[in-house]
Amino acid sequence: MRVNEACELCDSIRLTGTGDKLISSVSGSRVSDNKMVYTGTYSGKYNDLSEGIFFAEAENNKLNFINYVNFLDMKNFLSYMPVKSQKGILKKKDKAKKNGKEYILNYNIAAHDIINIPGGYLLIGEAYYPTTTMVPFTINKMSNGVMVEETQQNYVFDGYCYTHAFIARFSNKGELMWDQCFEMSPSVKPKTVKHFISVSDKTDKDLAIVFASGNNMVSKIIDYDGHTVNEIKKELIATGKDTEKTDWTTSNADYWYGNNFLVYGSQLVKDTVDKSRRRVFFVNKLSF
């Protein structure tokens, strides 16, 4: 929808019709005064999890086209999985195809805003799933005429776990040209959906992204043909003592300014000599 300064509706466009595919997330970009392109993820009619990505173009508030791509039709979407798991899923996909059906993998995807590049567009998506933990609680109830206390357990939401991400390129006509998938382990489970990946630089030839994964800060430079030009890993923060090592680290990384990133989180530090432990909160500035 487009509104004016007085919050009055000027015009609107419907991306989905009466079919069985519904938009889960959408990002728009204006190409010209009367043309917009949209991309994001879609889900099934009776499912709130994403099944794939789409690309659409609208001109003068009329939809020119919309293309849907199943996650399993992306060449590298399963590359983060063990080889055995990949073969099992592809086997199910081939079986469903022989029976005239479409095998579907469902994911939650945190989609980024569309990125304009020469001759097309890029979409970045981060896959995640909700986790739960069991929390005990007590209730009072009557048993043989006596009030007794009973302990029960309840499942409580424990944040979102991020597993991997993808970068996909579309042509100006909305055709998927290539995709690249890579594992990411932020080590922290946010209670709200967020983007862990930051775009640190964009040129006419390539794109640079940065994200925290485990105890490292990862920087990737990917050209517009889908090749990884360079990849760098840096340890987030050192303890400053040779006798100390970190047992675990939870971290977040946010773009700050220029080529600088703000990295912050918690660590459990153990001294290998006196066996002492300390938990610290750290803030670190990293430059790439």
N, C-alpha and C positions, 0 to 999 in steps of 0.2 A: 504494500500500500504506500502511496505517496500523499503526504499532507502538506499544507501551506503553513505560513507563520501563524495563522489564526487557528491552527489545529483542525482545519476543515479538510475532508477527504477530497483529493483532486482526482485520483484514479487508482485502480487496483488491477491486479492480474492473478489469475488462478493457474498455478503450476501443475496441479494434478486434477484429473477429471474423475470419472466414475470407475476407473480401473482398480486393480488390487494392490497398487503401490502408493504409499503415502510418504510425504516428506518428513524426515526425522530432524534434520538440521539443514540450514540453508545459509549461504553467503552470496551477496550480490556485488556486482561491480559494473559501473557505467562505462560503456565503451565509447558512446557518442551521445549527442543530445537526445536521441530517440531510441537508442539501443542499450539493453542491459543483458548481462550474462549472469547465470546463477549456477552454483554447484554446492554439493553437500552430500548428505546420506539419505537413503530411503529405507522404509520398513514395509512389511507386509500389512495387509488390511487388518489382521487380527493379532498383530505382534508389535510391541513397542521397541524392540531391538532392531538395529540396523542390519540390512541384508546386503547392501552395496552402496556405491556412489553414483551420482547422476550429474549430468551437465545439461543446461538449458539456455536457450537464447530467446529474448523477447524484443520485438520492435514495434514502436507505437502502441505499446500496451497489448500486443497480441503475441502469443507464443509461437515462435517459428519452429522450434523442435525441442525435444527433451530426450536424452539418451540415458539408459540405465545400464550399469555394469555391476554384475554380481561379484562379491569379494573373491569368489573362487575362479572368476575369469580374469583376475589380475595375476600376472605371471609370477610375481614374487611375494604375494600376500602371506603365504604359509612359510616363508623362508626362515622365520624366527623359531619355528617348531623343530623338534627332533625329526630326523629323516623318516623314522618308522611311523610317526604320527602323520606326517605329510602324505605318505603312501596310503595310509588307511583312509584318510579323508578323500583323496583323489579317486580311490577305488569306489567309494560310495557315490561320488559324483558321476563316474562313468556308468555305474549300475543304474542310477536314476535317469541318466540321459537315454540309456537303451530302452527304458520303460516310458519314455516320453515325458519325463518329469524333470524338475530342476532341484538339485540338492542345494540347500541353503545353510550357511553358517551365520549365526546371529552374534552381533557385537554391539557394545556401546562405543560410539566414536565421538570424541571431542574434536570437531572439525574447526580448522582455522579459517580466517577470511581468505577469499580467493586472491591469488597473486598474479598480476599481469606480467607477462614476459614477452619478448619478441616472438611473434608467430603463435602465441597460444597462452595457456594459463596453467598455474600450478595449484594443487590442493594438498594441504598437509592435514593428516588425521591421526589422532592418538587413541589407541584402543584401551578400554578399561572395563572392570566389572566390580559390582558392589560386594563387599565382604561383611560377614557377621561374626559376632563372638557371643559365647554363652555367659550370661550374668545370673548368678544365683539370687533367689529371693525367698522369703519365708511367708507362710500363711498359717493362720490359726483355724483349726477345724475340730469338730467333735468326733471322738472315737471311743465307742463303748461308754458313752455318757461323760467322757472326760475331754476337756479342751487340750489339744496337743498342738505343738508347733511342727510344721512340715516344711522342708526345704525343697524348692523346685527351681528349675532353670528356664530362662527365657532367652531367645535369640535377639540380639540388639545390633543395629547397623554399626559397622566399625570402619567405615571409610571406603574409598575407591582404590583398587589396586590397578596400576597401569602396567601393561605387558609389552606392547610394541607400538610402532608408528609406521606410517607410510607417506610417501610423496608420490603423487600421480600428476602426469602432464596431459592436458587436453589440447587438441588443435582448435583453431578458430571455428571449426564446424562441429565441435563437441565430441570428437573421436578420441578415445583413450590411446595415447601414443606410447607411453611406458609408465611403469610404476617401480618403485623401490621400497623395500620394507626392511626395518631394522629393529632389533630388540632394545628396550629401554627399561631400566629398573630404578625408579626414582628413590626407593627406599623409604618413602613416606606415603601414607594413605590419606589424602585430603578428604574432608567431609563434604566438600562441594566440588563439582567438576571444574577443572582448570586446565590450562595449557602449560606443560613442562618445557616444551620446545620453544626457543626464541630464534627469530631470524636476525642474525647479526650483520649481514651484508647482502646486497643484491646488485649484480652487475648485468651487462648485456649478454654475458656468457654463462654465468653460474650463480648459485645461491649458497650462502653460508648459514648453517644452523648450529645452535649450541643448546645442550641440555645436560642435566645432572643424571648420572646413572651409577648406582652403587656408591663407591668412594671416589669416583672420578667425575671430572667435567669433560664432556665429549664435544668436539667441534668437527663438523663435516662440511666439506665443500663439494657440492654436486652440480655438474654442468647440466645444461638444458637438453642433453642427449641421454640423460639418466645415468651417467658414470660418476663414481666417487673420485674426485680429483685428489682430495687430501683428507686425512682423518687424524686428529690429534686427541690424546687423552692426557689429562693432567690430574694429579692427586688434589683433592679439594683443599686439604689443609694438613700440614704436618704438625706433630706435637712439639717439636723443638728439642727433644731429648732422644739420644740414640737408644736408651734403655726402654723407651716407651713404644707401645704399638696400640692401634685402635682395634677394639673388639667389634664395634659396629658403628655405622654412621647413618643418620637420616639427614637429608639435605633438600634444599630448594635453591633454584637459580633463577634470577630475574635480570632482564636486560636493564642496564643503568644508563649509560651514555657512551657515545663514541664506540670504542671497541672494548668497553669495560662492562663486567657483569658482577652483580652482587650475589654472593653465595652464602647461605646461612643454614644452620641446622644444629643437631646435637650429636655428640660422640661419647662413647664409653672408652676411656683410655686406661690401659693396664701397664704397670711397670714390671718388666721381666725380671728385675733384681729383687726388689722388696715385696713384690706381688700386690702392691697397693693398687686401688682402682679409683678413678674419679670420673664424674660425668660433667661434661663441659658443653656450653653453648657457644658456637663460634660464628663470627661474621668475617667474611673474606672477600677481598676484591681481586678478581682475576681479569687479566687482559689477554685478548687473543688478536 
